[in-house]
């Protein structure tokens, strides 16, 4: 369950355009997440996990939904071993309806699942 909540955090944060914020949920207005379909979300999530597992540092793993035009990429970097676990930074970029969002996260593969960790 911890993995699911942490992955959800990664995915939600990757949708934000980071150009607006507020003290209530209105900060989501106009962010990429508001334009994603279920299929867009599914494609993006699968791409992030695939990139973490298979893509070399500095290379982009792209996804696109031809039905909606939404697209994005995940680009791993700074792969290292920490406490016996493989850790990577991943830059997640997404675009939908001319709105973009990008964020960088540090994750480690713990017990065969990617989890957000501190530096």
C-alpha positions as a LaTeX table, in Angstrom:
\begin{tabular}{lrrr}
\hline
Residue & $x$ (\AA) & $y$ (\AA) & $z$ (\AA) \\
\hline
Unk1 & 0.00 & 0.00 & 0.00 \\
Unk2 & 2.91 & 2.36 & 0.76 \\
Unk3 & 4.17 & 1.89 & $-2.81$ \\
Unk4 & 0.79 & 2.80 & $-4.30$ \\
Unk5 & 0.47 & 5.99 & $-2.25$ \\
Unk6 & 4.02 & 7.06 & $-3.06$ \\
Unk7 & 3.60 & 6.30 & $-6.77$ \\
Unk8 & 0.35 & 8.27 & $-6.72$ \\
Unk9 & 2.24 & 11.22 & $-5.22$ \\
Unk10 & 4.88 & 11.04 & $-7.96$ \\
Unk11 & 2.26 & 10.90 & $-10.66$ \\
Unk12 & 0.06 & 13.65 & $-9.28$ \\
Unk13 & 2.97 & 16.00 & $-8.72$ \\
Unk14 & 4.25 & 15.36 & $-12.22$ \\
Unk15 & 1.01 & 16.75 & $-13.64$ \\
Unk16 & 1.23 & 20.18 & $-12.08$ \\
Unk17 & 2.13 & 23.08 & $-14.28$ \\
Unk18 & 3.73 & 24.82 & $-11.27$ \\
Unk19 & 2.50 & 28.15 & $-12.58$ \\
Unk20 & $-0.40$ & 28.54 & $-10.18$ \\
Unk21 & $-1.10$ & 27.71 & $-6.55$ \\
Unk22 & $-3.55$ & 28.54 & $-3.79$ \\
Unk23 & $-4.51$ & 27.57 & $-0.27$ \\
Unk24 & $-7.31$ & 25.33 & $-1.53$ \\
Unk25 & $-7.79$ & 22.80 & $-4.34$ \\
Unk26 & $-8.12$ & 25.54 & $-6.94$ \\
Unk27 & $-4.38$ & 25.18 & $-7.55$ \\
Unk28 & $-5.29$ & 22.16 & $-9.71$ \\
Unk29 & $-7.30$ & 24.36 & $-12.07$ \\
Unk30 & $-5.48$ & 24.51 & $-15.37$ \\
Unk31 & $-2.87$ & 21.89 & $-14.45$ \\
Unk32 & $-2.04$ & 19.02 & $-16.77$ \\
Unk33 & $-3.84$ & 16.49 & $-14.54$ \\
Unk34 & $-7.17$ & 18.17 & $-15.24$ \\
Unk35 & $-6.79$ & 17.31 & $-18.94$ \\
Unk36 & $-5.64$ & 13.69 & $-18.65$ \\
Unk37 & $-7.99$ & 10.84 & $-19.48$ \\
Unk38 & $-7.77$ & 7.51 & $-17.66$ \\
Unk39 & $-5.81$ & 6.17 & $-20.66$ \\
Unk40 & $-3.38$ & 9.12 & $-20.55$ \\
Unk41 & $-2.77$ & 8.42 & $-16.87$ \\
Unk42 & $-2.30$ & 4.70 & $-17.51$ \\
Unk43 & 0.21 & 5.33 & $-20.31$ \\
Unk44 & 2.16 & 7.84 & $-18.23$ \\
Unk45 & 2.36 & 5.56 & $-15.19$ \\
Unk46 & 3.53 & 2.60 & $-17.24$ \\
Unk47 & 6.16 & 4.79 & $-18.89$ \\
Unk48 & 7.58 & 6.05 & $-15.58$ \\
Unk49 & 7.93 & 2.51 & $-14.20$ \\
Unk50 & 9.42 & 1.24 & $-17.46$ \\
Unk51 & 11.93 & 4.13 & $-17.52$ \\
Unk52 & 12.99 & 3.48 & $-13.95$ \\
Unk53 & 13.49 & $-0.21$ & $-14.69$ \\
Unk54 & 15.04 & $-0.09$ & $-18.17$ \\
Unk55 & 16.11 & 3.34 & $-19.45$ \\
Unk56 & 19.76 & 4.44 & $-19.11$ \\
Unk57 & 20.60 & 7.70 & $-17.32$ \\
Unk58 & 20.06 & 10.75 & $-19.48$ \\
Unk59 & 17.81 & 9.00 & $-22.01$ \\
Unk60 & 14.12 & 9.86 & $-22.38$ \\
Unk61 & 11.40 & 7.25 & $-22.37$ \\
Unk62 & 8.46 & 8.78 & $-24.26$ \\
Unk63 & 4.73 & 8.07 & $-24.21$ \\
Unk64 & 1.88 & 9.49 & $-26.29$ \\
Unk65 & $-1.84$ & 8.93 & $-26.56$ \\
Unk66 & $-2.79$ & 9.52 & $-30.22$ \\
Unk67 & $-6.46$ & 9.72 & $-29.24$ \\
Unk68 & $-5.98$ & 12.78 & $-27.03$ \\
Unk69 & $-2.63$ & 14.20 & $-28.13$ \\
Unk70 & $-1.36$ & 14.04 & $-24.54$ \\
Unk71 & 2.28 & 13.02 & $-24.24$ \\
Unk72 & 5.25 & 13.06 & $-21.95$ \\
Unk73 & 8.51 & 11.50 & $-20.95$ \\
Unk74 & 10.43 & 10.12 & $-18.01$ \\
Unk75 & 14.20 & 10.56 & $-17.92$ \\
Unk76 & 16.20 & 8.75 & $-15.23$ \\
Unk77 & 19.49 & 10.14 & $-13.92$ \\
Unk78 & 21.97 & 9.82 & $-11.06$ \\
Unk79 & 21.61 & 6.07 & $-10.67$ \\
Unk80 & 23.38 & 4.83 & $-7.54$ \\
Unk81 & 23.17 & 2.11 & $-4.92$ \\
Unk82 & 22.11 & 3.24 & $-1.45$ \\
Unk83 & 21.81 & 0.75 & 1.42 \\
Unk84 & 21.85 & $-2.07$ & $-1.13$ \\
Unk85 & 18.96 & $-0.58$ & $-3.13$ \\
Unk86 & 19.10 & 0.85 & $-6.66$ \\
Unk87 & 18.17 & 4.54 & $-6.53$ \\
Unk88 & 17.51 & 6.96 & $-9.38$ \\
Unk89 & 16.35 & 10.49 & $-9.99$ \\
Unk90 & 13.61 & 10.72 & $-12.58$ \\
Unk91 & 12.47 & 13.82 & $-14.42$ \\
Unk92 & 8.81 & 13.49 & $-15.34$ \\
Unk93 & 7.38 & 15.81 & $-18.00$ \\
Unk94 & 3.79 & 15.76 & $-19.26$ \\
Unk95 & 1.77 & 17.79 & $-21.74$ \\
Unk96 & $-1.94$ & 17.96 & $-22.53$ \\
Unk97 & $-3.99$ & 20.66 & $-24.21$ \\
Unk98 & $-1.04$ & 23.07 & $-24.39$ \\
Unk99 & $-0.42$ & 22.76 & $-20.64$ \\
Unk100 & 2.82 & 21.29 & $-19.34$ \\
Unk101 & 4.25 & 20.13 & $-16.05$ \\
Unk102 & 7.65 & 18.86 & $-14.97$ \\
Unk103 & 9.16 & 17.61 & $-11.72$ \\
Unk104 & 12.17 & 15.63 & $-10.52$ \\
Unk105 & 11.92 & 12.86 & $-7.90$ \\
Unk106 & 14.39 & 10.58 & $-6.12$ \\
Unk107 & 13.22 & 6.96 & $-5.92$ \\
Unk108 & 14.80 & 3.74 & $-4.69$ \\
Unk109 & 13.75 & 0.21 & $-5.58$ \\
Unk110 & 13.00 & $-1.37$ & $-2.21$ \\
Unk111 & 11.70 & $-4.93$ & $-2.08$ \\
Unk112 & 11.14 & $-4.80$ & $-5.86$ \\
Unk113 & 9.00 & $-1.63$ & $-5.71$ \\
Unk114 & 9.98 & 1.97 & $-6.49$ \\
Unk115 & 9.52 & 4.30 & $-3.50$ \\
Unk116 & 10.09 & 8.03 & $-3.12$ \\
Unk117 & 13.03 & 8.75 & $-0.83$ \\
Unk118 & 14.89 & 11.84 & 0.35 \\
Unk119 & 18.19 & 12.87 & $-1.14$ \\
\hline
\end{tabular}
